[in-house]
Amino acid sequence: MTATAPLTDAAELRKRFDAQLSAFLERQDPDWPDGAPRGVFTTLHRFVLAGGKRLRPMFCYWGWRGAGGLDDTPIVVAAAALELFHAFALIHDDIMDGSDRRRGEPSVHRLFADLHTRSSWRGDPASYGRSTALLCGDLCAAWADQMFHECGLSADQVHQGYGVFANMRTEVIAGQYLDLVSGVGDGSVASALTVIRMKGARYTVTRPLQIGAALAGAGPELLSAFAAFGDPLGDAFQLRDDVLGVFGDPAVTGKSVLDDLREGKPTVMMALARGSADREQALRLKELFGNPDLDPEGAAELRGIILGTGTLDRIEQMIRVRTDAALAALVDAPVSGQAKAELAALAAEATDRRH
């Protein structure tokens, strides 16, 4: 199946998500506790609304439409709530990965660490930044729950969707823990694939689709069809993300190409590179990968090893195979032609991208 032109204005739909996010955040303003510094609130307001592809709300919306739901404000609100949960995940992920940049700006923990330094406060700026960012992430998770429940759909509809929402939250956190474990484990391809399925793939594509469908009252058949489409597509999305983390243009991705390499992030790409390296390449991989002091020259050498072992070509093939599997599953999905066209267009956007 080839991607066809979308039948709706995707940019306009993203603006509707942003408008609902902005309205929700503005409603929180009067309820901000008296005497509490407003730095957390203003930082989150800016972080949530500044950039982002809004893929999760888009998949949720088309899960709803694919299940026969009509376009209306409540589903836009419910779908936009996933972006608040995404903000929680990004903030905590940046803390755990030690990433100082996000979407071309300082990450949340770095913002607060820099504030501590500029203010000449007592204590450790880095610790203050991490602790404050943890609270910011927690607040985003709480707000996501609140926005979802206040979307305007009936209590029965919200209850049906919330079961999938809850499963998604558990999977993301379990996947994040598995990511930590794999970082000190065998570093195998199988382990890395399991991490991306739990931590990224289902949370990006499958669960948002199923949340939207469940809100519309979909049965097991459609939920299974969305899993058959969403799981391989989500894997392809995350594989592309890992490629961009090493080979992307920081001016476009908004993140340094050093972060994943300095962290020693246990990606499928690096597991494949280790398995394909000769003795000399393996020694350099061991010396350079995961070195917190890795410089641009060392990163360039690592990229050369990845290319030299044929690993990048293999990853690109894995992305193509998984995208094709997703599109093949979409052909047989019990949804309208419009929903299929929109989901095919989203599949192309998720996998053929530069950021």
ZICOR-V361233 format. One record per run of one state. SS is the DSSP state (A for helix, B for strand, O for the rest). FROM is the first residue (numbers start at 1). TO is the last residue. If there is no record, write none. Layout:
SS | FROM | TO
SS | FROM | TO
This chain:
O | 1 | 9
A | 10 | 29
O | 30 | 38
A | 39 | 49
O | 50 | 54
A | 55 | 66
O | 67 | 72
A | 73 | 97
O | 98 | 100
B | 101 | 102
O | 103 | 104
B | 105 | 106
O | 107 | 107
A | 108 | 119
O | 120 | 124
A | 125 | 149
O | 150 | 154
A | 155 | 183
O | 184 | 188
A | 189 | 215
O | 216 | 219
A | 220 | 247
O | 248 | 249
A | 250 | 253
O | 254 | 258
A | 259 | 263
O | 264 | 267
A | 268 | 276
O | 277 | 278
A | 279 | 288
O | 289 | 295
A | 296 | 308
O | 309 | 310
A | 311 | 331
O | 332 | 336
A | 337 | 351
O | 352 | 355
